[in-house]
Amino acid sequence: MKRIELLAPAGNLEKVKWAFMYGADAVYLGGRDYSLRANADNLSIDEIKEACDYAHNLGKKVYVTTNIVFHNEDFNGLEEYLKGLYNAGVDAVIVSDPSVISLIKEVVPNLEIHISTQQNTLNYEVCNFWNEEGAKRVVLGRETSKEDMLSILKNSNIDIEVFIQGAMCVSYSGRCVLSNYFTNRDANRGGCAQICRWDFDLIKDGKKIDTDTKFTMCSKDLCMLREIPQMIDIGICSLKVEGRMRSIYYVATVINTYRRAIDDYYKGILNEEKIEYYIKVLNRVANRDSCPQFFNKFPEVFEQYFLGREEVSNQDFLGIVDSYQDGYVSLISKNYFEPGWMVEIISPNKDIISFELPSIYDSDGKELDASRHPEKIIKFNCLWCFGFRYYRVWE
């Protein structure tokens, strides 16, 4: 049986490497143009080539998004860009506009095509259509139910990719026009201002309703960890995590958690206790509630935010371990922390270790009462943590 792919977001070259370190089989990223995450760092063609070389040396893959809704002016330079991606060695491009498919078949016919979730594919007839057009894979709309997935897999031959973690769109993905209306930032060309998360006054008969809570209309986030066994069993080929603009801390934690859950399932050791633990880890790295959304049933009131919400992170990213020598960890600090805090170490394919942070020192060996500045070297004695590379704190 072919093992399911774990697909990670990568907003820049650094995130590419962290995603692979923590267990991704493939990454998807955006170039400087034609990507639906205009505010991500995104990569130049040279950086994309570097990412592909790095991935292929590990036996892994790189997919590049070219999935904006194209306007006439957007086609300027597209042919050269597609040739550049092909020459850089990308394994596939993720597209939404049929005209881009036609151009790919004309100028780089050997470049693999994946259909973006922006096409909101929800049925097997359209999957067969995209297959006939030359697509190898379809990224299903986040609104697809398990029943519809089964129907698609039964009645089509195209590979199916499914989102398993991350933000949801209040509309069908990418079809919202609120951002353009309110801010002139086009969600369908990479500029979504996330209007659905704004707080709105309620008006009745022209008068504002006096209430302690504002109205919102956004969905809770997606989390499909509990459904991993079902998705493997029914034949999904790739599990996709949303978040090209997320931090390396988020990418490492989420990918590591899903990697372990997937591997546990194949080993036959993914039990309820492990599932609950993995969901706890995912919930604590995020700052929004999550649920399976459309997979098991149509979302109802408890899958939405209507009367306000709190988005407060309950963890701090302390930093990245730079080295370990003679019992001392050298940490590149990212946020404030101080001795006595309970911290956790996460590392690829290893259990989390929790402990109370001992005395800390600067790079010259001077004892500190706190780490107050990012990108500084902080040292502490931790004889038992050899080999671990990544730190976070649980409050």
C-alpha positions as CSV (number, residue, x, y, z in Angstrom):
1,M,0.0,0.0,0.0
2,K,1.3,3.4,-1.0
3,R,1.8,5.6,2.1
4,I,-0.1,8.8,2.3
5,E,1.8,12.1,1.8
6,L,2.1,14.7,4.5
7,L,2.2,18.1,2.7
8,A,3.5,21.2,4.6
9,P,3.3,24.9,3.9
10,A,6.5,26.8,3.4
11,G,6.4,30.6,3.1
12,N,10.2,30.9,2.6
13,L,13.3,28.8,2.2
14,E,13.9,28.5,6.0
15,K,10.4,27.0,6.5
16,V,11.1,24.5,3.7
17,K,14.0,23.1,5.7
18,W,12.1,23.1,9.0
19,A,9.1,21.3,7.4
20,F,11.3,18.5,6.1
21,M,13.2,18.3,9.3
22,Y,10.0,17.7,11.2
23,G,8.5,15.1,8.9
24,A,6.9,16.5,5.8
25,D,7.0,14.4,2.6
26,A,6.5,17.4,0.4
27,V,6.1,21.2,0.7
28,Y,4.1,23.7,-1.2
29,L,5.3,27.2,-1.6
30,G,4.7,30.4,-3.6
31,G,6.9,32.3,-6.0
32,R,7.1,36.0,-6.1
33,D,4.2,36.2,-8.6
34,Y,0.9,34.3,-9.2
35,S,0.5,33.1,-5.6
36,L,-2.5,33.5,-3.3
37,R,-0.4,34.5,-0.3
38,A,0.9,37.8,-1.4
39,N,2.0,38.7,2.1
40,A,4.1,35.7,2.6
41,D,7.9,36.0,2.0
42,N,7.6,33.8,-1.1
43,L,10.6,32.6,-3.1
44,S,12.6,33.7,-6.1
45,I,13.3,31.2,-8.9
46,D,16.8,30.7,-7.6
47,E,15.4,30.0,-4.1
48,I,12.8,27.6,-5.6
49,K,15.7,25.7,-7.3
50,E,17.6,25.6,-4.0
51,A,14.4,24.3,-2.3
52,C,14.0,21.6,-5.0
53,D,17.6,20.5,-4.8
54,Y,17.4,20.3,-1.0
55,A,14.1,18.3,-1.2
56,H,15.2,15.9,-3.9
57,N,18.4,15.1,-2.0
58,L,16.0,13.9,0.8
59,G,13.8,12.0,-1.6
60,K,11.0,14.6,-1.1
61,K,9.0,17.0,-3.3
62,V,8.2,20.6,-3.9
63,Y,5.0,22.0,-5.3
64,V,4.6,25.7,-6.4
65,T,1.3,27.6,-6.3
66,T,0.3,29.5,-9.4
67,N,-3.3,29.8,-8.4
68,I,-4.5,33.4,-8.4
69,V,-7.6,34.3,-10.4
70,F,-5.9,35.8,-13.5
71,H,-6.6,39.1,-15.0
72,N,-5.3,40.1,-18.4
73,E,-2.2,41.8,-17.1
74,D,-1.3,38.8,-15.0
75,F,-0.3,36.8,-18.1
76,N,2.7,39.1,-18.8
77,G,5.7,37.0,-18.1
78,L,3.8,33.8,-17.2
79,E,5.3,31.7,-19.9
80,E,8.9,32.5,-18.8
81,Y,7.9,31.9,-15.2
82,L,6.5,28.5,-15.9
83,K,9.7,27.6,-17.8
84,G,11.7,28.8,-14.9
85,L,9.8,26.6,-12.5
86,Y,10.3,23.6,-14.7
87,N,14.0,24.2,-15.0
88,A,14.2,24.7,-11.3
89,G,13.0,21.1,-10.9
90,V,9.6,21.7,-9.2
91,D,7.6,18.5,-8.9
92,A,4.2,20.1,-9.7
93,V,2.4,23.4,-10.0
94,I,-0.9,24.1,-8.3
95,V,-3.2,26.0,-10.6
96,S,-6.8,27.2,-10.6
97,D,-7.2,29.0,-14.0
98,P,-7.8,26.7,-17.0
99,S,-5.8,29.0,-19.3
100,V,-2.7,28.3,-17.2
101,I,-3.2,24.6,-17.8
102,S,-3.4,25.2,-21.5
103,L,-0.2,27.3,-21.4
104,I,1.6,24.6,-19.3
105,K,0.7,21.9,-21.9
106,E,2.0,24.1,-24.6
107,V,5.4,25.3,-23.1
108,V,6.3,22.8,-20.4
109,P,4.2,19.7,-21.1
110,N,6.1,17.5,-18.7
111,L,5.3,19.7,-15.7
112,E,2.8,18.0,-13.4
113,I,-0.4,19.8,-12.7
114,H,-2.4,19.9,-9.5
115,I,-5.8,21.7,-9.3
116,S,-6.0,24.2,-6.5
117,T,-8.6,24.2,-3.8
118,Q,-9.6,27.6,-5.3
119,Q,-11.6,25.6,-7.9
120,N,-13.8,24.4,-5.1
121,T,-13.9,20.8,-6.5
122,L,-16.6,18.8,-4.7
123,N,-17.7,16.1,-7.1
124,Y,-16.3,13.3,-9.3
125,E,-17.6,14.7,-12.6
126,V,-15.4,17.8,-12.3
127,C,-12.5,15.6,-11.1
128,N,-12.8,13.6,-14.3
129,F,-12.9,16.8,-16.3
130,W,-9.6,18.0,-14.8
131,N,-8.1,14.6,-15.3
132,E,-9.0,14.7,-19.0
133,E,-7.4,18.2,-19.1
134,G,-4.1,16.7,-17.9
135,A,-4.2,17.2,-14.2
136,K,-2.6,14.6,-12.0
137,R,-4.1,15.7,-8.7
138,V,-7.1,17.7,-7.3
139,V,-7.0,19.6,-4.0
140,L,-10.6,19.2,-2.9
141,G,-12.5,22.1,-1.5
142,R,-12.5,22.3,2.3
143,E,-16.2,21.9,2.1
144,T,-16.0,18.3,0.9
145,S,-17.7,15.7,3.1
146,K,-16.4,12.1,3.7
147,E,-19.3,10.8,1.7
148,D,-18.4,13.0,-1.3
149,M,-14.7,12.0,-1.0
150,L,-15.8,8.3,-1.2
151,S,-17.9,9.1,-4.2
152,I,-15.0,10.9,-5.9
153,L,-12.5,8.1,-5.2
154,K,-15.0,5.5,-6.5
155,N,-15.8,7.3,-9.7
156,S,-12.6,9.0,-10.8
157,N,-8.9,8.0,-11.3
158,I,-7.3,11.3,-10.3
159,D,-5.3,11.6,-7.1
160,I,-7.0,13.4,-4.2
161,E,-5.5,15.9,-1.8
162,V,-7.3,17.1,1.3
163,F,-6.7,19.9,3.8
164,I,-6.4,18.6,7.4
165,Q,-5.3,21.6,9.4
166,G,-5.6,25.4,9.3
167,A,-7.9,28.3,8.6
168,M,-11.3,28.0,6.9
169,C,-12.9,30.6,4.6
170,V,-16.4,31.9,5.5
171,S,-17.2,31.5,1.8
172,Y,-16.1,28.8,-0.6
173,S,-12.4,29.0,-0.5
174,G,-11.2,32.0,-2.5
175,R,-14.7,33.1,-3.7
176,C,-15.1,35.8,-1.1
177,V,-15.4,39.5,-2.2
178,L,-15.7,41.1,1.2
179,S,-12.0,42.0,1.3
180,N,-12.1,43.7,-2.1
181,Y,-15.3,45.6,-1.1
182,F,-14.0,46.9,2.3
183,T,-10.3,47.4,1.6
184,N,-9.7,47.0,-2.1
185,R,-7.5,44.0,-1.4
186,D,-8.5,41.2,-3.7
187,A,-8.8,37.8,-1.8
188,N,-8.7,36.0,-5.2
189,R,-5.3,37.5,-6.1
190,G,-3.6,37.0,-2.8
191,G,-4.6,40.0,-0.7
192,C,-7.4,38.8,1.6
193,A,-7.8,41.1,4.6
194,Q,-9.9,38.5,6.5
195,I,-13.0,40.7,6.8
196,C,-14.9,37.7,8.2
197,R,-12.9,38.0,11.4
198,W,-13.7,41.6,12.0
199,D,-16.1,42.6,14.7
200,F,-19.3,44.2,13.5
201,D,-22.1,46.2,15.2
202,L,-25.6,44.9,14.9
203,I,-28.1,47.3,13.4
204,K,-31.9,47.0,13.7
205,D,-34.3,49.6,12.2
206,G,-31.4,51.9,11.5
207,K,-30.3,51.8,15.2
208,K,-27.3,50.1,16.7
209,I,-28.2,47.3,19.1
210,D,-26.6,47.8,22.5
211,T,-24.7,44.6,23.3
212,D,-21.6,43.5,25.0
213,T,-20.5,41.3,22.1
214,K,-19.8,42.1,18.5
215,F,-21.1,40.1,15.6
216,T,-18.6,38.0,13.6
217,M,-19.2,35.5,10.8
218,C,-16.0,33.4,10.6
219,S,-15.6,29.7,10.8
220,K,-13.5,28.0,13.4
221,D,-10.3,26.4,12.2
222,L,-10.0,23.0,10.7
223,C,-8.4,20.0,12.6
224,M,-8.7,16.5,11.1
225,L,-6.3,14.6,13.2
226,R,-9.0,12.2,14.6
227,E,-10.0,11.5,11.0
228,I,-6.5,10.4,9.9
229,P,-7.3,6.7,9.9
230,Q,-10.4,7.1,7.8
231,M,-8.6,9.3,5.2
232,I,-5.8,6.8,4.9
233,D,-8.2,3.9,4.6
234,I,-10.4,5.4,1.9
235,G,-7.5,6.2,-0.4
236,I,-6.7,9.9,0.0
237,C,-3.2,10.5,-1.5
238,S,-2.1,13.6,0.3
239,L,-2.9,15.4,3.6
240,K,-2.3,19.2,3.4
241,V,-1.6,21.6,6.2
242,E,-2.5,25.3,5.6
243,G,-0.2,28.1,6.8
244,R,2.4,29.5,4.5
245,M,2.4,32.7,6.6
246,R,2.7,30.8,9.9
247,S,5.9,30.7,11.9
248,I,8.6,28.0,11.9
249,Y,7.4,27.2,15.4
250,Y,3.9,26.5,14.1
251,V,5.0,24.5,11.1
252,A,7.4,22.3,13.1
253,T,4.9,21.6,15.8
254,V,2.0,20.8,13.5
255,I,3.9,18.8,11.0
256,N,5.7,16.8,13.8
257,T,2.3,16.0,15.4
258,Y,0.7,14.8,12.2
259,R,3.9,12.9,11.2
260,R,3.7,10.9,14.5
261,A,0.0,10.3,14.2
262,I,0.3,9.0,10.6
263,D,3.3,6.8,11.5
264,D,1.5,5.5,14.6
265,Y,-1.5,4.5,12.5
266,Y,0.7,2.5,10.0
267,K,2.4,0.8,13.0
268,G,-1.0,-0.1,14.4
269,I,-0.4,1.8,17.7
270,L,-2.6,4.9,17.1
271,N,-5.1,4.6,20.0
272,E,-7.5,7.0,21.7
273,E,-5.0,8.1,24.3
274,K,-2.5,9.1,21.6
275,I,-5.1,10.9,19.5
276,E,-6.3,12.9,22.5
277,Y,-2.6,13.9,23.3
278,Y,-1.9,14.9,19.7
279,I,-5.1,17.0,19.5
280,K,-4.0,18.7,22.8
281,V,-0.7,19.6,21.2
282,L,-2.4,21.0,18.1
283,N,-4.9,23.0,20.1
284,R,-2.2,24.6,22.2
285,V,-0.1,25.7,19.3
286,A,-3.0,27.5,17.8
287,N,-5.0,30.5,19.1
288,R,-8.4,29.6,17.6
289,D,-10.8,26.8,18.3
290,S,-10.8,24.0,15.7
291,C,-13.1,21.1,14.6
292,P,-13.4,18.7,11.6
293,Q,-15.8,21.1,9.8
294,F,-17.5,19.4,6.8
295,F,-16.0,15.9,7.0
296,N,-18.6,14.2,9.2
297,K,-21.6,16.6,9.0
298,F,-22.6,20.0,7.8
299,P,-21.2,22.6,10.1
300,E,-23.6,24.1,12.6
301,V,-23.5,26.8,15.2
302,F,-20.7,25.3,17.2
303,E,-18.4,25.3,14.2
304,Q,-18.7,29.0,13.7
305,Y,-17.8,32.2,15.6
306,F,-20.9,34.5,15.8
307,L,-20.7,36.4,19.0
308,G,-17.0,37.3,19.5
309,R,-14.0,35.2,20.3
310,E,-10.6,35.4,22.0
311,E,-7.5,34.8,19.9
312,V,-4.8,34.5,22.6
313,S,-1.8,32.3,22.1
314,N,-1.2,30.0,25.0
315,Q,2.3,29.2,24.2
316,D,5.5,31.3,23.6
317,F,8.1,30.3,21.1
318,L,11.3,30.7,23.2
319,G,13.9,30.0,20.5
320,I,16.0,27.6,18.4
321,V,18.9,25.5,19.8
322,D,22.1,26.5,18.1
323,S,24.4,24.0,19.7
324,Y,24.9,21.6,22.6
325,Q,28.3,21.1,24.3
326,D,29.5,19.9,27.6
327,G,26.0,19.8,29.0
328,Y,25.1,23.4,28.0
329,V,22.5,24.3,25.4
330,S,23.1,27.5,23.4
331,L,19.7,28.9,22.4
332,I,19.0,31.6,19.8
333,S,16.3,33.5,21.7
334,K,13.0,34.6,20.0
335,N,10.9,35.8,22.9
336,Y,11.1,36.9,26.6
337,F,11.6,34.1,29.1
338,E,13.2,33.7,32.5
339,P,14.5,30.9,34.9
340,G,11.8,28.9,36.6
341,W,9.4,28.7,33.7
342,M,8.1,25.3,32.7
343,V,9.3,24.7,29.2
344,E,9.0,21.9,26.6
345,I,11.5,20.6,24.1
346,I,10.1,19.2,20.8
347,S,12.2,17.3,18.3
348,P,11.5,15.3,15.2
349,N,10.1,11.8,16.0
350,K,10.8,12.1,19.7
351,D,8.6,12.5,22.7
352,I,8.2,16.0,24.2
353,I,10.3,16.7,27.3
354,S,9.1,19.1,30.0
355,F,11.2,20.6,32.7
356,E,11.7,23.8,34.8
357,L,14.2,26.1,33.1
358,P,17.4,26.5,35.2
359,S,19.7,29.5,35.5
360,I,20.4,31.2,32.2
361,Y,23.5,32.9,30.9
362,D,24.5,35.2,28.1
363,S,27.2,34.2,25.5
364,D,29.9,35.5,27.8
365,G,28.8,33.3,30.7
366,K,27.1,36.2,32.7
367,E,24.0,35.0,34.6
368,L,20.8,36.7,33.6
369,D,17.5,37.2,35.4
370,A,15.6,37.0,32.1
371,S,16.1,36.8,28.3
372,R,14.8,40.1,27.0
373,H,16.1,40.5,23.5
374,P,15.5,38.4,20.4
375,E,18.3,36.8,18.4
376,K,20.7,36.7,21.4
377,I,22.6,33.6,22.4
378,I,21.3,32.3,25.8
379,K,22.9,29.3,27.5
380,F,21.7,27.0,30.2
381,N,22.7,23.6,31.7
382,C,20.6,20.7,30.4
383,L,22.5,17.5,30.5
384,W,19.6,15.3,29.4
385,C,18.5,17.2,26.3
386,F,21.3,16.3,23.8
387,G,20.1,16.2,20.2
388,F,16.9,18.3,20.7
389,R,16.6,21.3,18.5
390,Y,13.4,23.2,19.2
391,Y,11.9,24.9,22.3
392,R,8.5,26.2,23.4
393,V,6.8,27.1,26.6
394,W,3.4,26.0,27.9
395,E,1.7,28.4,30.3
